[in-house]
Amino acid sequence: MNEAPRIRPERNVELGASNEAFQNLHEFIRKARANLNQNAWDYIVGAAETETTMRRNRMALDEIAFRPRVLRDVRKVEGSVEQFGRKMRLPVVLAPVGALEIFDPDGAASVARACGTFGAAHMLSSVSEPGLEKTAEAAPDALRLYQLYVRGDDAFVADVVNRSEKNAYAAFCLTVDTAHYSRRERDIAKRYVRESRLRATGGDYQKGLEWRTVKMVKDKFKIPLILKGIATAEDAQIAVDHGVEWIYVSNHGGRQLDHGRGAMHVLPEIVDAVKGRAKIMVDGGICRGTDIVKAIAAGADLVGIGRLQCWALAAAGEAGVQRMLELLEDEVLRCLGLLGATSFAEVNKSCLHPATATNAPSVFSAFPLFDHDPYRY
């Protein structure tokens, strides 16, 4: 049952072929499903226990409607923003995902290169290959951020921060919502354990992580600090008081605490608590251009994309990730124009309105053309 997930060799295609092969985002999911075995597929689509938090992520997005303005000149619409001293083509960071090598032999290097070519940010997970230095070598000009699961003492953390600075990562991220590893029922049902989990050590350090470590990083290093996994105004306030530059609103895609709130339900209270003293990222169920616009309008500065990056990588490697970003950009620009906005600077919470979701939330509910997987455990 501990079979290593494998992908079919035909997934690697050049960008031109990728443009022809993928005309909408649904097609990445179909191709990824064809390429992946059940273990790898479940790693993307699964979540913790009842998977309630994951569904609430999608529900929170679907419960937001737009308030468009009309009779405005929207012949020229721009989706770019500036963050970390760099111009970004979209306010998108491909979120840290462990074990990307499951989906493509080059793993995180493929994603980083695609981000560099397109003009998005890539946040490298500390449990994704080929690791900190080799990913930097593979994409030296990309806007790269580094995320760490703490697996050692202060000296361990300081060493990783030093390496991040040395390799020109634009920011350093501590994940703070993984004090205990959750129950992933899909994996348990198949008696499957990923190789990266078998190799993992030092879990007690993550369990013992406290604000003291945040203070240590801020006192010793100049690199901007991101805290990923903030889900309450109270913790956002403490983070800002510690000088944290970026608050990353996230529930780990519903893969940690079950029965949490949807990320977009959390975001407004974080925005109110931070009051502009730190910048804000958010992820959780975000997989369409309209989702990106909603998140920025609600007060986020950057939006994280998790599962969709995995589907694109599994479908067509580096070229697939680049093509996925292009399709997201197309959706974003159309959404902005139809809202009567020519840039993200012109959208805010006045563009949004509470609404009733029109379909049952699921990991696939943003993709109505995709037929649900019939696999039974």
C-alpha positions, 0 to 999 in steps of 0.5 A: 500500500506504500507504493510510490506515486508515479506519473505517466511520462507523456505529461511533459509538453512544450509551452506551445503544445500546452497552449493548444492542449489546455484552453480552460482550467478544467482540462488541467484537472482531467489530464492530472487525473489521467496521469496520477495514481490514486495515492498522488491524486488523493494527496491533492484533493484530500483534507483532514478528517471530515474535510469540512474546512476544505469545503468551507474554503470553497463555500466562503468564496461562493458566498461572495457576489460582485457589485459591478460598475458600468459605463467606464472605459475598460479598454485597457485592463492591467493585472500587475502589482508591485510586491517585495520590490518587484513588479508581478504580472498577477498578485499571485504566489504559488503556495508552498506544497510539499513533495511536488516531485510526486507530480514532476521529476524536477518538482519545485524547480519546475514551478519556480521556473514557471513563476519566473517566466510568467511573473508570479511569486513562488513559495518553496516548501521545506519538504519539497525537492530539490530543496532550497539551494537547488531551486534557487539555482534553477530559477535565479531570477524568479521571485522566490520565498521560502517556507519552513516547518520547524524541525530543530532548535533556534540554531536550526532555524537561524541556519535556514534563514541564513541560507534563505538570505544567501540564496536571494529568497525575498522573504522567509515564512514560518508555518504556524498551524501544524503543531500536530499532524492531522489525520488524512483519512484518504491516506489512512484508508489505503494504509499509505504514507508518503516518503517525505513523511517517513523521512520527517524528524523533529516533530516535537520542535513544531509542537513547541513552537512559540512567539519566542522563535518569531522574536528571535528571527526578527531580532537577528535577521533583516529578511521580511518574515511571513507567518503562515496559518494565522486564523484569528484577529488576536494572533494577527495583532500579536504578529504585528506587535512582533514586527512581522511584515506579512500575515498569511491567512491560511488553514492549510487548505483544510488539511490541518484543523478540521471544522475550521472557518473558510479562509475568506470568512477569516480574512475580513477580521484580519484586515481589520486587526492589521490596519495596514501595519503588515501586508496580507496573503490568503489561500484556501480554495482559491482556483479561479480568476474571480477568486483572486479578484474577490480576495484582493477586493476583500483586503489581501495583498497577495493570493496563494494558489495550492491545489491548482498548481499541483494539477497543472504540474501533474498535467504538463510539468513546467509548461503546464504551470505557466499555461495555468497562470496565463489562463488565470490572468485571462480570467482576472482581466475579464473579471476586472473589466466586467467590474468596471475596473482597470486595475486592482487599485480600483477594487475594494470591498464595495465591489463585493456583496454577501450571497447564497452559494449556488452549489454544494462546496467541494474541491471540484465545485469551481470546475463544473465541467469536471466529472467527480472521481468515482473511486471508492475507498 
